[in-house]
Amino acid sequence: VQLVESGGGLVQSGGSLRLSCAASGRTSTMRAIGWFRQAPGKERSFVGSISWTGGLARYAESAKGRFTISRDIAKSAAYLQLNNLEPEDTAVYSCASGTRVLYYSNSDESSSYDYWGPGTQVTVSS
């Protein structure tokens, strides 16, 4: 499975962005899609995840109420809608998937994922 993110950019505080994660290859083996972010000088952190077949999502506390994850099986794509962005949201955002990840249990652990995209930069100015 190959993953490629897009949609990042520079946005002012309070603005919105929609990130996309395009999957190719053996997408039928994906059990969930996770979104992570890594800010400069910080460790990678969990943003949220979505079950690939059921479409149920879970979010990190920092993402609840502002970010929304969705997926389109027909397009083999997942999306991360970022609303009300703050400078603290500045980071490289990456999507990930795998055969072992379950959105409701281990999807917040990066070690649960087998496949990663290169990431897309999101910069929020104050």
MDTraj code that builds the backbone (N, CA, C; nanometers):
import mdtraj as md
import numpy as np

residues = "VAL GLN LEU VAL GLU SER GLY GLY GLY LEU VAL GLN SER GLY GLY SER LEU ARG LEU SER CYS ALA ALA SER GLY ARG THR SER THR MET ARG ALA ILE GLY TRP PHE ARG GLN ALA PRO GLY LYS GLU ARG SER PHE VAL GLY SER ILE SER TRP THR GLY GLY LEU ALA ARG TYR ALA GLU SER ALA LYS GLY ARG PHE THR ILE SER ARG ASP ILE ALA LYS SER ALA ALA TYR LEU GLN LEU ASN ASN LEU GLU PRO GLU ASP THR ALA VAL TYR SER CYS ALA SER GLY THR ARG VAL LEU TYR TYR SER ASN SER ASP GLU SER SER SER TYR ASP TYR TRP GLY PRO GLY THR GLN VAL THR VAL SER SER".split()
xyz = np.array([
    [0.0847, -0.1189, 0.0000],
    [0.0000, 0.0000, 0.0000],
    [0.0884, 0.1241, 0.0000],
    [0.0543, 0.2175, -0.0876],
    [0.1248, 0.3452, -0.0917],
    [0.0274, 0.4567, -0.0535],
    [0.0772, 0.5504, 0.0244],
    [-0.0051, 0.6614, 0.0717],
    [0.0621, 0.7934, 0.0358],
    [-0.0171, 0.8889, -0.0094],
    [0.0342, 1.0214, -0.0419],
    [-0.0627, 1.1263, 0.0101],
    [-0.0122, 1.2184, 0.0905],
    [-0.0937, 1.3264, 0.1427],
    [-0.0848, 1.4491, 0.0527],
    [-0.1889, 1.5306, 0.0604],
    [-0.1906, 1.6586, -0.0108],
    [-0.2845, 1.7531, 0.0623],
    [-0.2778, 1.8790, 0.0260],
    [-0.3704, 1.9767, 0.0817],
    [-0.3127, 2.0665, 0.1881],
    [-0.1882, 2.0450, 0.2260],
    [-0.1279, 2.1314, 0.3251],
    [-0.0989, 2.2691, 0.2688],
    [-0.0603, 2.3595, 0.3579],
    [-0.0288, 2.4950, 0.3137],
    [-0.0191, 2.5904, 0.4292],
    [-0.0185, 2.7185, 0.3941],
    [-0.0104, 2.8253, 0.4933],
    [-0.1497, 2.8856, 0.5115],
    [-0.1933, 2.8972, 0.6349],
    [-0.3255, 2.9509, 0.6641],
    [-0.3169, 3.0376, 0.7887],
    [-0.4029, 3.1358, 0.7961],
    [-0.4055, 3.2221, 0.9136],
    [-0.4799, 3.1544, 1.0279],
    [-0.4508, 3.2000, 1.1479],
    [-0.5189, 3.1487, 1.2660],
    [-0.6701, 3.1630, 1.2498],
    [-0.7414, 3.0561, 1.2819],
    [-0.8862, 3.0539, 1.2637],
    [-0.9302, 2.9979, 1.1303],
    [-0.8358, 2.9758, 1.0420],
    [-0.8684, 2.9261, 0.9096],
    [-0.8859, 2.7756, 0.9052],
    [-0.9096, 2.7244, 0.7839],
    [-0.9360, 2.5824, 0.7639],
    [-0.8527, 2.5270, 0.6490],
    [-0.8288, 2.3991, 0.6553],
    [-0.7649, 2.3258, 0.5482],
    [-0.8271, 2.1870, 0.5416],
    [-0.8246, 2.1271, 0.4239],
    [-0.8687, 1.9883, 0.4094],
    [-0.7538, 1.9077, 0.3515],
    [-0.7043, 1.8159, 0.4292],
    [-0.5960, 1.7299, 0.3852],
    [-0.6534, 1.6026, 0.3248],
    [-0.5868, 1.5537, 0.2238],
    [-0.6265, 1.4296, 0.1597],
    [-0.5155, 1.3272, 0.1732],
    [-0.5566, 1.2012, 0.1766],
    [-0.4628, 1.0890, 0.1817],
    [-0.5065, 0.9914, 0.0738],
    [-0.4299, 0.9849, -0.0334],
    [-0.4629, 0.8959, -0.1448],
    [-0.3898, 0.7642, -0.1278],
    [-0.4646, 0.6550, -0.1315],
    [-0.4074, 0.5217, -0.1141],
    [-0.4085, 0.4466, -0.2462],
    [-0.3054, 0.3666, -0.2674],
    [-0.2987, 0.2822, -0.3857],
    [-0.2348, 0.1497, -0.3476],
    [-0.2473, 0.0541, -0.4373],
    [-0.1958, -0.0787, -0.4086],
    [-0.3034, -0.1665, -0.3483],
    [-0.2677, -0.2508, -0.2541],
    [-0.3616, -0.3451, -0.1928],
    [-0.4444, -0.2770, -0.0844],
    [-0.5262, -0.1840, -0.1261],
    [-0.6048, -0.1073, -0.0293],
    [-0.7081, -0.1932, 0.0420],
    [-0.7431, -0.3061, -0.0134],
    [-0.8402, -0.3952, 0.0514],
    [-0.7864, -0.4525, 0.1820],
    [-0.6549, -0.4441, 0.2012],
    [-0.5953, -0.4964, 0.3243],
    [-0.5942, -0.3940, 0.4371],
    [-0.6285, -0.2695, 0.4055],
    [-0.6270, -0.1649, 0.5076],
    [-0.7425, -0.1839, 0.6049],
    [-0.7139, -0.1737, 0.7332],
    [-0.8183, -0.1865, 0.8340],
    [-0.8591, -0.0502, 0.8887],
    [-0.7670, 0.0437, 0.8829],
    [-0.7969, 0.1781, 0.9321],
    [-0.6957, 0.2744, 0.8731],
    [-0.7309, 0.3998, 0.8744],
    [-0.6394, 0.5085, 0.8356],
    [-0.6196, 0.5965, 0.9583],
    [-0.4969, 0.6246, 0.9881],
    [-0.4673, 0.7137, 1.0988],
    [-0.4014, 0.8408, 1.0493],
    [-0.4241, 0.9480, 1.1218],
    [-0.3575, 1.0747, 1.0939],
    [-0.2708, 1.1104, 1.2153],
    [-0.1484, 1.1473, 1.1874],
    [-0.0532, 1.1882, 1.2894],
    [0.0067, 1.3221, 1.2483],
    [0.0664, 1.3904, 1.3427],
    [0.1371, 1.5134, 1.3107],
    [0.2649, 1.5232, 1.3933],
    [0.3601, 1.5944, 1.3372],
    [0.4867, 1.6155, 1.4055],
    [0.5281, 1.7601, 1.3894],
    [0.5325, 1.8287, 1.5011],
    [0.5760, 1.9683, 1.5020],
    [0.7273, 1.9734, 1.5174],
    [0.7889, 2.0835, 1.4774],
    [0.9350, 2.0954, 1.4896],
    [0.9814, 2.0739, 1.6330],
    [1.0787, 1.9853, 1.6486],
    [1.1344, 1.9604, 1.7801],
    [1.0492, 1.8761, 1.8715],
    [0.9384, 1.8234, 1.8205],
    [0.8492, 1.7421, 1.9022],
    [0.8313, 1.6037, 1.8423],
    [0.7840, 1.5121, 1.9242],
    [0.7574, 1.3775, 1.8768],
    [0.6272, 1.3752, 1.7966],
    [0.6178, 1.2747, 1.7130],
    [0.4952, 1.2549, 1.6356],
    [0.3801, 1.2230, 1.7296],
    [0.2641, 1.2818, 1.7024],
    [0.1495, 1.2609, 1.7901],
    [0.0255, 1.2225, 1.7103],
    [-0.0616, 1.1498, 1.7728],
    [-0.1846, 1.1007, 1.7130],
    [-0.2858, 1.2133, 1.6992],
    [-0.3497, 1.2217, 1.5841],
    [-0.4552, 1.3205, 1.5609],
    [-0.5915, 1.2517, 1.5626],
    [-0.6029, 1.1439, 1.4888],
    [-0.7275, 1.0701, 1.4828],
    [-0.7162, 0.9540, 1.3866],
    [-0.8199, 0.8712, 1.3836],
    [-0.8202, 0.7554, 1.2955],
    [-0.9629, 0.7213, 1.2551],
    [-0.9731, 0.6431, 1.1491],
    [-1.1045, 0.6032, 1.1006],
    [-1.1001, 0.4593, 1.0528],
    [-1.2019, 0.3848, 1.0879],
    [-1.2146, 0.2488, 1.0382],
    [-1.2387, 0.2519, 0.8885],
    [-1.1635, 0.1738, 0.8136],
    [-1.1731, 0.1823, 0.6682],
    [-1.3089, 0.1325, 0.6172],
    [-1.3603, 0.0256, 0.6717],
    [-1.4872, -0.0285, 0.6217],
    [-1.6065, 0.0364, 0.6907],
    [-1.6009, 0.0533, 0.8230],
    [-1.7159, 0.1041, 0.8960],
    [-1.7283, 0.2548, 0.8986],
    [-1.6178, 0.3249, 0.8783],
    [-1.6228, 0.4703, 0.8770],
    [-1.6339, 0.5360, 1.0130],
    [-1.6143, 0.4593, 1.1202],
    [-1.6189, 0.5181, 1.2543],
    [-1.4842, 0.5793, 1.2880],
    [-1.4870, 0.6918, 1.3558],
    [-1.3639, 0.7656, 1.3819],
    [-1.3439, 0.7893, 1.5308],
    [-1.2198, 0.8092, 1.5658],
    [-1.1832, 0.8511, 1.7008],
    [-1.0796, 0.9610, 1.6884],
    [-1.0718, 1.0473, 1.7925],
    [-0.9858, 1.1641, 1.7845],
    [-0.9053, 1.1824, 1.9115],
    [-0.7902, 1.2432, 1.8951],
    [-0.7155, 1.2903, 2.0099],
    [-0.7930, 1.4053, 2.0735],
    [-0.7696, 1.4290, 2.2015],
    [-0.8418, 1.5351, 2.2706],
    [-0.8211, 1.6705, 2.2034],
    [-0.7005, 1.6927, 2.1548],
    [-0.6688, 1.8217, 2.0925],
    [-0.7429, 1.8429, 1.9610],
    [-0.7940, 1.7339, 1.9041],
    [-0.8609, 1.7420, 1.7741],
    [-1.0132, 1.7447, 1.7855],
    [-1.0642, 1.7008, 1.8954],
    [-1.2099, 1.6917, 1.9107],
    [-1.2762, 1.8282, 1.8956],
    [-1.3799, 1.8315, 1.8138],
    [-1.4544, 1.9548, 1.7928],
    [-1.3986, 2.0459, 1.6855],
    [-1.2755, 2.0231, 1.6429],
    [-1.2152, 2.1080, 1.5391],
    [-1.1805, 2.0308, 1.4138],
    [-1.1407, 1.9062, 1.4298],
    [-1.0960, 1.8246, 1.3158],
    [-1.1967, 1.7134, 1.2891],
    [-1.2115, 1.6783, 1.1621],
    [-1.3029, 1.5705, 1.1234],
    [-1.2347, 1.4814, 1.0211],
    [-1.2415, 1.3513, 1.0463],
    [-1.1836, 1.2536, 0.9544],
    [-1.2956, 1.1836, 0.8788],
    [-1.2760, 1.1638, 0.7512],
    [-1.3706, 1.0892, 0.6683],
    [-1.2932, 1.0052, 0.5681],
    [-1.3646, 0.9193, 0.5004],
    [-1.2983, 0.8388, 0.3965],
    [-1.3957, 0.8076, 0.2852],
    [-1.3403, 0.7828, 0.1682],
    [-1.4203, 0.7482, 0.0503],
    [-1.3588, 0.6203, -0.0059],
    [-1.4249, 0.5077, 0.0197],
    [-1.3697, 0.3801, -0.0224],
    [-1.3566, 0.3719, -0.1734],
    [-1.4542, 0.4244, -0.2453],
    [-1.4518, 0.4181, -0.3921],
    [-1.3316, 0.4917, -0.4491],
    [-1.2895, 0.5965, -0.3823],
    [-1.1746, 0.6740, -0.4279],
    [-1.0459, 0.6315, -0.3582],
    [-1.0550, 0.5364, -0.2675],
    [-0.9377, 0.4932, -0.1892],
    [-0.8688, 0.6133, -0.1256],
    [-0.9476, 0.6957, -0.0614],
    [-0.8939, 0.8182, -0.0045],
    [-0.9534, 0.8445, 0.1336],
    [-0.8746, 0.9094, 0.2151],
    [-0.9198, 0.9562, 0.3455],
    [-0.8923, 1.1056, 0.3527],
    [-0.9671, 1.1720, 0.4413],
    [-0.9575, 1.3162, 0.4491],
    [-0.9497, 1.3602, 0.5955],
    [-0.8810, 1.4716, 0.6154],
    [-0.8736, 1.5326, 0.7476],
    [-0.9116, 1.6786, 0.7319],
    [-1.0299, 1.7129, 0.7783],
    [-1.0765, 1.8512, 0.7744],
    [-1.0285, 1.9215, 0.9003],
    [-0.9525, 2.0271, 0.8798],
    [-0.8963, 2.1039, 0.9912],
    [-0.9667, 2.2383, 0.9980],
    [-1.0368, 2.2633, 1.1063],
    [-1.1079, 2.3895, 1.1247],
    [-1.0547, 2.4649, 1.2451],
    [-1.0763, 2.5958, 1.2436],
    [-1.0355, 2.6802, 1.3564],
    [-0.8902, 2.6533, 1.3946],
    [-0.8039, 2.6573, 1.2964],
    [-0.6637, 2.6248, 1.3191],
    [-0.5948, 2.7296, 1.4053],
    [-0.5001, 2.6811, 1.4818],
    [-0.4214, 2.7650, 1.5722],
    [-0.2744, 2.7475, 1.5388],
    [-0.1910, 2.8458, 1.5739],
    [-0.0465, 2.8313, 1.5467],
    [0.0113, 2.7018, 1.6035],
    [-0.0466, 2.6527, 1.7136],
    [0.0030, 2.5285, 1.7745],
    [-0.0253, 2.4059, 1.6885],
    [-0.1083, 2.4212, 1.5867],
    [-0.1370, 2.3106, 1.4946],
    [-0.0334, 2.2988, 1.3836],
    [0.0603, 2.3922, 1.3789],
    [0.1648, 2.3862, 1.2778],
    [0.2460, 2.2585, 1.2925],
    [0.2531, 2.1809, 1.1847],
    [0.3211, 2.0513, 1.1896],
    [0.3193, 1.9883, 1.0504],
    [0.3952, 1.8808, 1.0376],
    [0.3821, 1.7945, 0.9215],
    [0.2769, 1.6890, 0.9562],
    [0.1755, 1.6814, 0.8723],
    [0.0664, 1.5867, 0.8942],
    [0.0848, 1.4669, 0.8019],
    [0.0759, 1.3484, 0.8600],
    [0.0960, 1.2254, 0.7835],
    [-0.0209, 1.1295, 0.8047],
    [-0.0525, 1.0561, 0.6996],
    [-0.1510, 0.9491, 0.7143],
    [-0.0782, 0.8146, 0.7139],
    [-0.1429, 0.7174, 0.7742],
    [-0.0832, 0.5852, 0.7871],
    [-0.1917, 0.4797, 0.7821],
    [-0.1524, 0.3598, 0.7476],
    [-0.2473, 0.2496, 0.7445],
    [-0.1757, 0.1179, 0.7710],
    [-0.2532, 0.0116, 0.7775],
    [-0.1936, -0.1184, 0.7998],
    [-0.2980, -0.2256, 0.8184],
    [-0.2496, -0.3453, 0.8344],
    [-0.3378, -0.4609, 0.8490],
    [-0.3637, -0.4958, 0.9946],
    [-0.2872, -0.4368, 1.0844],
    [-0.2979, -0.4721, 1.2269],
    [-0.3723, -0.3677, 1.3087],
    [-0.3950, -0.2528, 1.2491],
    [-0.4489, -0.1426, 1.3267],
    [-0.6006, -0.1513, 1.3376],
    [-0.6507, -0.1309, 1.4564],
    [-0.7942, -0.1259, 1.4828],
    [-0.8257, 0.0127, 1.5368],
    [-0.9194, 0.0831, 1.4737],
    [-0.9387, 0.2238, 1.5074],
    [-0.9758, 0.2420, 1.6544],
    [-1.0443, 0.1435, 1.7145],
    [-1.0959, 0.1596, 1.8493],
    [-0.9966, 0.1162, 1.9568],
    [-0.8839, 0.0568, 1.9166],
    [-0.7934, 0.0068, 2.0211],
    [-0.6510, 0.0589, 2.0072],
    [-0.5821, 0.0233, 1.9017],
    [-0.4402, 0.0575, 1.8934],
    [-0.4093, 0.1609, 1.7865],
    [-0.5097, 0.2302, 1.7359],
    [-0.4851, 0.3225, 1.6250],
    [-0.4141, 0.4497, 1.6678],
    [-0.3990, 0.4719, 1.7981],
    [-0.3266, 0.5900, 1.8448],
    [-0.1773, 0.5631, 1.8613],
    [-0.1359, 0.4420, 1.8308],
    [0.0055, 0.4054, 1.8441],
    [0.0675, 0.3960, 1.7061],
    [0.1702, 0.4732, 1.6816],
    [0.2324, 0.4730, 1.5495],
    [0.2900, 0.3361, 1.5136],
    [0.3284, 0.2579, 1.6133],
    [0.3851, 0.1256, 1.5871],
    [0.2822, 0.0271, 1.5315],
    [0.1531, 0.0643, 1.5362],
    [0.0477, -0.0241, 1.4846],
    [0.0375, -0.0198, 1.3338],
    [0.1054, 0.0761, 1.2724],
    [0.0896, 0.1004, 1.1294],
    [0.2064, 0.0448, 1.0479],
    [0.1723, -0.0032, 0.9288],
    [0.2732, -0.0597, 0.8392],
    [0.3128, 0.0362, 0.7279],
    [0.2212, 0.1220, 0.6891],
    [0.2429, 0.2077, 0.5724],
    [0.2244, 0.3543, 0.6118],
    [0.3124, 0.4381, 0.5608],
    [0.3103, 0.5808, 0.5916],
    [0.3277, 0.6625, 0.4646],
    [0.2597, 0.7751, 0.4613],
    [0.2839, 0.8711, 0.3560],
    [0.3981, 0.9625, 0.3946],
    [0.4483, 1.0421, 0.3006],
    [0.5616, 1.1314, 0.3276],
    [0.5244, 1.2521, 0.4116],
    [0.3949, 1.2847, 0.4169],
    [0.3505, 1.3977, 0.4972],
    [0.3275, 1.5233, 0.4154],
    [0.2491, 1.6136, 0.4729],
    [0.2231, 1.7429, 0.4112],
    [0.2320, 1.8496, 0.5193],
    [0.2944, 1.9611, 0.4859],
    [0.3204, 2.0666, 0.5846],
    [0.1971, 2.1546, 0.6013],
    [0.1597, 2.1772, 0.7260],
    [0.0552, 2.2728, 0.7616],
    [0.1192, 2.3796, 0.8492],
    [0.1076, 2.5040, 0.8051],
    [0.1640, 2.6156, 0.8810],
    [0.0528, 2.7148, 0.9106],
    [0.0348, 2.7454, 1.0373],
    [-0.0699, 2.8372, 1.0803],
    [-0.0039, 2.9624, 1.1367],
    [-0.0327, 3.0741, 1.0762],
    [0.0249, 3.2000, 1.1213],
    [-0.0711, 3.2709, 1.2163],
    [-0.0136, 3.3453, 1.3092],
    [-0.0963, 3.4158, 1.4086],
    [-0.1383, 3.5517, 1.3595],
])
top = md.Topology()
chain = top.add_chain()
for i, resn in enumerate(residues, 1):
    res = top.add_residue(resn, chain, resSeq=i)
    for name in ("N", "CA", "C"):
        top.add_atom(name, md.element.get_by_symbol(name[0]), res)
traj = md.Trajectory(xyz[None], top)
